[in-house]
Amino acid sequence: MLRVNTTVIAVVAPTTGDDSPLEHVGAANVRVIRPDTDAPALDRAVVACEQARRTSTPYLLHDADPLAWVADAWARRFEEQGGAGDLEVAVAETLARWRARSLDLPDYYMLTDPERLSPILRHWFLGLLGSAAASRVVTSRAGAPVVDQLADLRPGPWWPALDLILGGVDRVLPEQLGQVGARPGPNELVEP
């Protein structure tokens, strides 16, 4: 875990033509960064992590999810659109950057309009990540500005080590998530 002087929130919104929930955030105690949207997901996350280290405002909001590549590869696997090894490569590269301390998980994931996320991505965020640290994944109230919900964030246990969260993710079925203790054990293979 990297120590920073701000509360880092990765805002996850459905990909649509709508404005980003970060578009109109304006508050003296909030810094918003939006790394280059054309950059690869891990590069965007590294920029967000670097900026978090340099920020002293109480809150830093960004849309550069450090697990975006893994989440996308995991979702594509179960939508039968992913190539062989895509998930494994995404996990390996993400863990390599995490071990090199160039990225870390945000303090919170804030899901805006989670009902508009694909069902598999809802399982990813609310199931897999939510089971790792329930208080660290929050959903926003429909239509409420993101900045208005910062006071509702509650402390709780920190994330487990990222290698524990992602260990065996290739054997986790979306429909297993949301059930406490439903993740397969290290010797148990669950076919998609």
Secondary structure as GFF3:
##gff-version 3
##sequence-region A 1 192
A	DSSP	beta_strand	7	12	.	.	.	ID=ss1
A	DSSP	beta_strand	30	33	.	.	.	ID=ss2
A	DSSP	alpha_helix	41	53	.	.	.	ID=ss3
A	DSSP	beta_strand	59	62	.	.	.	ID=ss4
A	DSSP	alpha_helix	68	78	.	.	.	ID=ss5
A	DSSP	alpha_helix	86	99	.	.	.	ID=ss6
A	DSSP	beta_strand	108	111	.	.	.	ID=ss7
A	DSSP	three_ten_helix	114	116	.	.	.	ID=ss8
A	DSSP	alpha_helix	119	122	.	.	.	ID=ss9
A	DSSP	pi_helix	123	129	.	.	.	ID=ss10
A	DSSP	alpha_helix	130	132	.	.	.	ID=ss11
A	DSSP	three_ten_helix	134	136	.	.	.	ID=ss12
A	DSSP	beta_strand	137	139	.	.	.	ID=ss13
A	DSSP	three_ten_helix	146	152	.	.	.	ID=ss14
A	DSSP	alpha_helix	162	166	.	.	.	ID=ss15
A	DSSP	three_ten_helix	169	171	.	.	.	ID=ss16
A	DSSP	three_ten_helix	174	176	.	.	.	ID=ss17
###
